[in-house]
Amino acid sequence: TREGLFNAALALAPEHKNGARPAVLVPNPFYQVYAASALSVGAEPVFVAADAANGFLPDYAALPEDILDRTAVAYICSPANPQGAVASRDYLTRLLLLADRHDFTVLADECYSEIWRTSPPVGALEVADELGTDPERLAVFHSLSKRSNLPGLRSGFVAGGPESIRRFRQIRSYGGAPLPLPLQHVAERAWGDEAHVEVNRAMYQEKFRIADKIFAGVQGYEGPE
């Protein structure tokens, strides 16, 4: 997803938004690619705290109207890294409605969606479908890096509206590197198999258990959702 998340602002952020420098909303702490993508197109990265006060997910609705009106794209990571928080259906609903109101695109980084403790997290596409959201309002990113522990394979995908995907394809044709066919065949097998994902998830459950035991007495520690 790194390449896709970086290319997102290149593909979707306009040179100006409502006559001003566009803003890119970024949760803080954040994956550095979000900010780098914003800066690469001359947009202003706006860092929004994702801490205990707001459930470790950024409250973009609390931003001033003038910032929201020039927002081009907003990044959200759920399950969040490094906090482990999961966006609820209500949170994603409010975010998509906010994006509609202020005409920006939500970039949902869901590459950790297969690593959960008790129940799978709700997906942004699922909520968008329930709301009847314009497909161009959302782009969702997934990867084999976490799902299958295959970061070196460099296989991921983005799902979004036809126009957004057209722009992604155009950007990739200029500066992307195609995945060699043998690796594409490996990726196809990995994407199509759920058994190894369940094994991987069970291994994470054991790691969570060990971490919870070791850090139980550490102030501020909260295990991931």
N, C-alpha and C positions, 0 to 999 in steps of 0.2 A: 504493500500500500504506500510505501514511502514515495515512489515516483508519482503515483496517482494523486496523492495528497499535495505534493509540491506543484504538480501541473494544474491543480484545480483552480488556483487563483489566476494563473496564466491564461487558462481557458475561459474563465467565467467572470473575472473582475473587469469592469469597464475602466477606461482611462479617467473618466469623471462620473460622479454620481450626484445628480441634482446640482450640477454646477460646481461641485467641490471635490477635493481629494477623497477617493473612496476609502472606507474603513473596512478592516477585516477583523472580526471578533475572534479572540483566542482565549481559551480557558487557561488559567494560571494556577498551578504549574502546568507546563505544556510540552508537547513534542516539538522540538526546535524547527521541524519542517514547516509547521503552520506559519510561524513568524517569517521564516526565510521566503516562503511563497509570497506572502504579503509584500515584503520589501522588494522582491524581484520585479514586481509590477508597479512599484511606486505607490502602493497603498499604505495606509497607516495601520499597523497592527495595534489593536486595542486590547490590552490584557485585562481579563476580568477574573477576579479571585474565585477559586473553587476550593473552599475550605469548610471547616466544621460548621461555620455560621450558616451556610446555605446547602448543607448536605453534600459537600464536595463536588457540586455541579454548578457551573456559572449561571448567575441570574442576569441574563442579557436584558430582560424586560426592565430592570432597574436603571439601565443606562439612560442618559439624557436623550431627549427626542432628536436633537440635532445630530448626534452620533448615529442613532438608529436610522435616520433618514438618508445618511450617506453610506450606510453599511452595504457592501456588495455581497460578501459571503460571511458565514459564521461557522466556525469549527466546533464540533462537539465530539467527545470521545466517550463511548459507553459500551461496555464497562470501561471506566476511566483508568488511565495510567498516569500517575502511580497510585491514586487513592483507592481504586477498586470499587468506587461507587457506580451504581447502575441507574440510568435514567428511567423513570417510571412512565407509564402510558400518559399520565396527566402532564408530566414535565414535557414530553415530546409533543403532546397536543398543543400546549401553550407556546412552545418554541415555533412550531410550524405556523400557528396562527399569527405569531409576531412577525415571522418572515413574510407572510402574506400581507400584513398590514404595512410593512415598511419595504416591501419589494426587494428582499435579498434571498440568497440561496443557502440552505443548510447543508453543510458538508459533514456527514455522519461517519466518523471513524469507528467501525464496529469490528476491528480485527481481533478483539478479545472475546467476541460474542459466544464462542464455543467453550470458554473456560468459566464455568459457573458452579456454585456450591449446592443449591437446593432446587432451583428451577431456572430454565433458560430466560435470558432477558428479553423484554419486548424489543422489536426492531423498529427503526424509524420508518421503513417502507410499509410495515404492517399498520402503523398508526396513520401514515399518509393515505393509505388505501381506505381506511375507515372514515377518514375525514373527507375523502374525495379531493385531496390536495392536487394542485397542478403538478404533474411530474417534473416540470422544470424547476420547481421550488426546492428540490432535494436531490442530493447525490450521496450514495452510500458505498463505503469502501470495505472490502473484505480481503483476507490474505491467508495463504497457507503457512505463513511464518509462525503464527501462534496456534492455529487450529491443528496443524500437523507437525509442529516443531521442525519446519523446513524453511528457515529464513534464507538459506543460501540458494534455494530454488528460484527465488524472485518471481513468484506467481501470485497474482491477486486479480481482483476485478472491481470495477465501479459500475453501479446500476443507477440510472437516472433517466431523465426525459430525453427524447430523440435529439433535440437541438443541443443539449448539454453533451451528449455522447458524441455528436458530430464534431463539436469543438474539441473534445478530448482526443478524438481520432486525428484531427488536424494537427494539434500540438504534438502528438506522438509521432506523426509522420515526419515532422521537422526535426525532432530531437530525441526520439525514443529508440531503444535498441530491441529488436524482436527477440523473443525467447527461442533458442534453438529447438528444432523439432523433437529431438529425443527428450528434452526437458519438458516440452509441452505434453508428451505422452505420459511422462511420470506425473505431471500436474493433473492431467485428466483422471488418472487412477486415484490420486489422492482426493480430489474433489468429489469423486463418485463413491468413496468408501467412508462409511460412518463408524465401522467397528474400531478402527485405530483411533478415531477421535474420542470414543468412549474410554478406551484404555488410557489415552493421554489425559483425559479429564480426571480419571481415577487417580493417576499419579499426582496431579495437582492437588486433589483433595488431601492426599497424604502429606504433601508439602505444606498445605494450609494448616493441617492439624499440628504439624511439628512447629511451624511458626507461631501459632496461637499459644502453644505450650511454652515456648522459649520466651516470647515477648509479653506474656500475660501480665507481668508486673511492671512493664514499661509504661510510663505516663504517656498518654496520647495514642497508644497503639490501638488500632481497630483492624480486625481481619477484613479482607475483601468480601464484598457481597457475593 
